[in-house]
Amino acid sequence: MMPWGDDFWFSNAHVTFENLETTINYFNEKYDDITLLYSTPSEYINALKEEKVTWPVRYDDMFPYADQSEDYWTGYFTSRADAKKQDRQTASNLHASNKIYAQKMLEQDVSDETVKSILDNKHAMFDAMGIMQHHDAITGTAKQAVADSYADMLSSAMSSNNDLYSALVGEKATQAGLDSSLTWTACQISTTTPVDCGIQATDSVG
């Protein structure tokens, strides 16, 4: 088995595959006892099983992970703490909004436009959170420009989601007897006052 590829190794698929296939053809034409081919992990394991090849089973702790001698990856548990915090805040926002979205979807008179808006916002949040689970995202091991892109992606998804989320919270508040003229908004600034979010305390609730 010869694993092929790695992060940032290839940028031109045509050249990459052409070179690899040239190598495969060369070996297959030159050697009778060697056959190179594209494969998958499952095909490789099945071939080992047919040949009755056995491998030792490891029971030791795989952490802390190291990819070189004295080069341990323990730092990714604490690196980019702000990114990890943003990920948790976005996840909380996703779960909270999904609860009120589910209630809205169950209403008999919900409009098709509202249903589409709910699904679009929910899927955008799922996409952003899903991408953030990449091993170079939530760990904080991405390059700075990529980390900035992740932060912008989460912020944009949550900001868009909060527009609809806040509107539905306002509906619930009105149904509960609060003043229907109140403006509801989600403030993403923590440890602050409503004024810092541009909300006038006299005529709005945040």
C-alpha positions as CSV (number, residue, x, y, z in Angstrom):
1,M,0.0,0.0,0.0
2,M,1.4,3.4,-1.0
3,P,-0.7,6.3,0.3
4,W,-0.8,9.1,-2.2
5,G,-1.2,12.8,-1.7
6,D,-1.1,15.2,1.2
7,D,-2.1,18.8,2.1
8,F,-0.8,21.4,-0.4
9,W,1.0,18.8,-2.4
10,F,-0.8,19.0,-5.7
11,S,-2.3,22.0,-7.6
12,N,-2.6,20.6,-11.2
13,A,-4.7,17.4,-11.3
14,H,-4.0,16.8,-15.0
15,V,-0.2,16.8,-14.5
16,T,-0.5,14.8,-11.2
17,F,-2.5,12.0,-12.7
18,E,-0.5,11.9,-15.9
19,N,2.7,11.5,-14.0
20,L,1.2,8.8,-11.7
21,E,-0.2,6.8,-14.6
22,T,3.2,7.0,-16.4
23,T,4.8,5.5,-13.3
24,I,2.1,2.8,-13.0
25,N,2.4,1.8,-16.7
26,Y,6.2,1.7,-16.4
27,F,6.2,-0.7,-13.5
28,N,3.5,-2.9,-14.9
29,E,5.3,-3.3,-18.3
30,K,8.8,-3.8,-16.7
31,Y,8.0,-6.2,-13.9
32,D,6.0,-9.4,-14.1
33,D,5.7,-9.8,-10.3
34,I,4.5,-6.3,-9.6
35,T,1.1,-4.9,-10.5
36,L,0.4,-1.3,-9.6
37,L,-3.2,0.0,-9.6
38,Y,-5.5,2.6,-8.1
39,S,-7.2,1.2,-5.1
40,T,-9.2,2.1,-2.0
41,P,-8.7,1.2,1.7
42,S,-11.5,-1.3,1.6
43,E,-10.0,-3.1,-1.5
44,Y,-6.6,-3.2,0.2
45,I,-8.0,-4.7,3.4
46,N,-9.9,-7.3,1.4
47,A,-6.8,-8.2,-0.5
48,L,-4.9,-8.7,2.8
49,K,-7.7,-10.9,4.1
50,E,-7.5,-13.1,1.0
51,E,-3.8,-13.5,1.5
52,K,-4.3,-14.1,5.2
53,V,-1.9,-11.3,6.2
54,T,-2.2,-10.3,9.8
55,W,-1.0,-7.1,11.5
56,P,-0.4,-6.4,15.2
57,V,-3.1,-4.6,17.1
58,R,-2.1,-1.5,19.1
59,Y,-3.6,-0.9,22.5
60,D,-1.5,2.1,23.6
61,D,-2.7,5.7,23.8
62,M,-2.4,7.4,20.4
63,F,-2.2,10.9,22.0
64,P,-0.4,13.1,22.1
65,Y,0.0,12.7,18.4
66,A,3.4,13.3,16.8
67,D,4.2,13.3,13.1
68,Q,7.9,13.6,13.7
69,S,10.3,13.0,16.5
70,E,9.6,15.4,19.3
71,D,7.0,17.2,17.1
72,Y,3.8,16.9,19.1
73,W,0.4,18.3,18.1
74,T,-0.9,18.9,21.6
75,G,-1.2,22.6,20.9
76,Y,-4.3,22.2,18.8
77,F,-6.4,21.6,21.8
78,T,-5.9,25.2,22.9
79,S,-4.8,27.1,19.8
80,R,-7.0,29.9,18.4
81,A,-9.2,30.0,21.5
82,D,-11.4,32.7,20.0
83,A,-12.2,30.5,17.0
84,K,-13.2,27.7,19.4
85,K,-15.4,30.1,21.3
86,Q,-17.0,31.4,18.1
87,D,-17.7,27.8,17.1
88,R,-19.5,27.1,20.4
89,Q,-21.5,30.3,20.1
90,T,-22.5,29.5,16.6
91,A,-23.5,26.0,17.7
92,S,-25.6,27.4,20.5
93,N,-27.3,29.8,18.1
94,L,-28.0,27.0,15.6
95,H,-29.6,24.8,18.2
96,A,-31.7,27.6,19.7
97,S,-32.9,28.8,16.3
98,N,-33.7,25.3,15.2
99,K,-36.1,24.9,18.1
100,I,-38.1,27.9,17.1
101,Y,-37.9,27.0,13.4
102,A,-39.4,23.6,14.2
103,Q,-42.3,25.2,16.0
104,K,-42.9,27.6,13.1
105,M,-42.8,24.9,10.5
106,L,-45.6,23.0,12.4
107,E,-48.0,25.9,12.2
108,Q,-50.9,25.2,9.9
109,D,-50.8,28.5,8.1
110,V,-47.0,28.9,7.6
111,S,-46.3,30.3,4.2
112,D,-44.1,28.6,1.5
113,E,-41.9,31.7,1.6
114,T,-41.3,31.3,5.3
115,V,-40.6,27.6,5.0
116,K,-38.0,28.4,2.3
117,S,-36.4,31.1,4.3
118,I,-36.2,28.7,7.4
119,L,-34.6,25.9,5.3
120,D,-32.2,28.3,3.6
121,N,-30.9,29.7,6.9
122,K,-30.8,26.3,8.6
123,H,-28.8,24.8,5.8
124,A,-26.4,27.8,5.7
125,M,-25.8,27.3,9.4
126,F,-25.3,23.5,9.0
127,D,-22.8,24.1,6.1
128,A,-20.8,26.6,8.2
129,M,-20.7,24.4,11.3
130,G,-19.9,21.4,9.2
131,I,-17.0,23.0,7.5
132,M,-15.8,24.3,10.9
133,Q,-15.4,20.7,12.1
134,H,-12.6,20.1,9.6
135,H,-9.4,19.0,11.2
136,D,-7.6,22.2,10.2
137,A,-10.5,24.4,11.3
138,I,-11.7,23.7,14.8
139,T,-8.2,22.6,15.8
140,G,-6.8,26.0,14.9
141,T,-4.0,24.6,12.7
142,A,-5.1,26.4,9.5
143,K,-3.1,29.2,7.9
144,Q,-4.1,32.7,9.1
145,A,-5.9,33.6,5.8
146,V,-7.9,30.4,6.0
147,A,-8.7,30.9,9.7
148,D,-9.9,34.4,8.9
149,S,-12.1,32.9,6.2
150,Y,-13.6,30.4,8.6
151,A,-14.4,33.2,11.1
152,D,-16.0,35.3,8.4
153,M,-18.0,32.2,7.2
154,L,-19.4,31.5,10.7
155,S,-20.2,35.2,11.4
156,S,-22.0,35.7,8.1
157,A,-24.1,32.5,8.5
158,M,-25.1,33.5,12.1
159,S,-25.8,37.1,11.2
160,S,-28.1,36.0,8.3
161,N,-29.7,33.4,10.6
162,N,-30.3,35.9,13.3
163,D,-32.5,38.1,11.1
164,L,-35.1,35.4,10.8
165,Y,-34.5,34.1,14.3
166,S,-35.1,37.5,15.9
167,A,-38.3,38.0,13.8
168,L,-39.7,34.7,15.0
169,V,-38.8,35.6,18.6
170,G,-40.7,38.8,18.1
171,E,-43.7,36.9,17.0
172,K,-43.5,34.7,20.1
173,A,-43.2,37.7,22.3
174,T,-46.2,39.3,20.8
175,Q,-48.2,36.2,21.2
176,A,-47.2,36.2,24.9
177,G,-48.7,39.7,25.3
178,L,-45.6,41.9,24.9
179,D,-45.8,45.2,22.9
180,S,-45.9,44.3,19.1
181,S,-44.0,47.5,18.3
182,L,-40.9,46.3,20.1
183,T,-37.9,45.5,17.8
184,W,-36.1,42.3,18.6
185,T,-32.5,41.7,17.5
186,A,-29.7,39.3,18.3
187,C,-26.6,41.0,19.7
188,Q,-23.3,39.1,19.1
189,I,-21.3,41.3,21.3
190,S,-20.9,39.7,24.7
191,T,-20.3,41.3,28.2
192,T,-21.7,44.6,27.0
193,T,-24.9,46.7,27.0
194,P,-27.7,46.9,24.3
195,V,-26.5,50.4,23.4
196,D,-23.2,48.9,22.1
197,C,-25.3,46.8,19.6
198,G,-26.9,50.0,18.3
199,I,-30.2,49.3,20.2
200,Q,-32.0,52.1,22.0
201,A,-33.2,50.7,25.3
202,T,-36.2,53.0,25.4
203,D,-37.9,51.5,22.3
204,S,-36.3,48.2,21.7
205,V,-35.5,44.9,23.5
206,G,-32.3,43.0,22.7
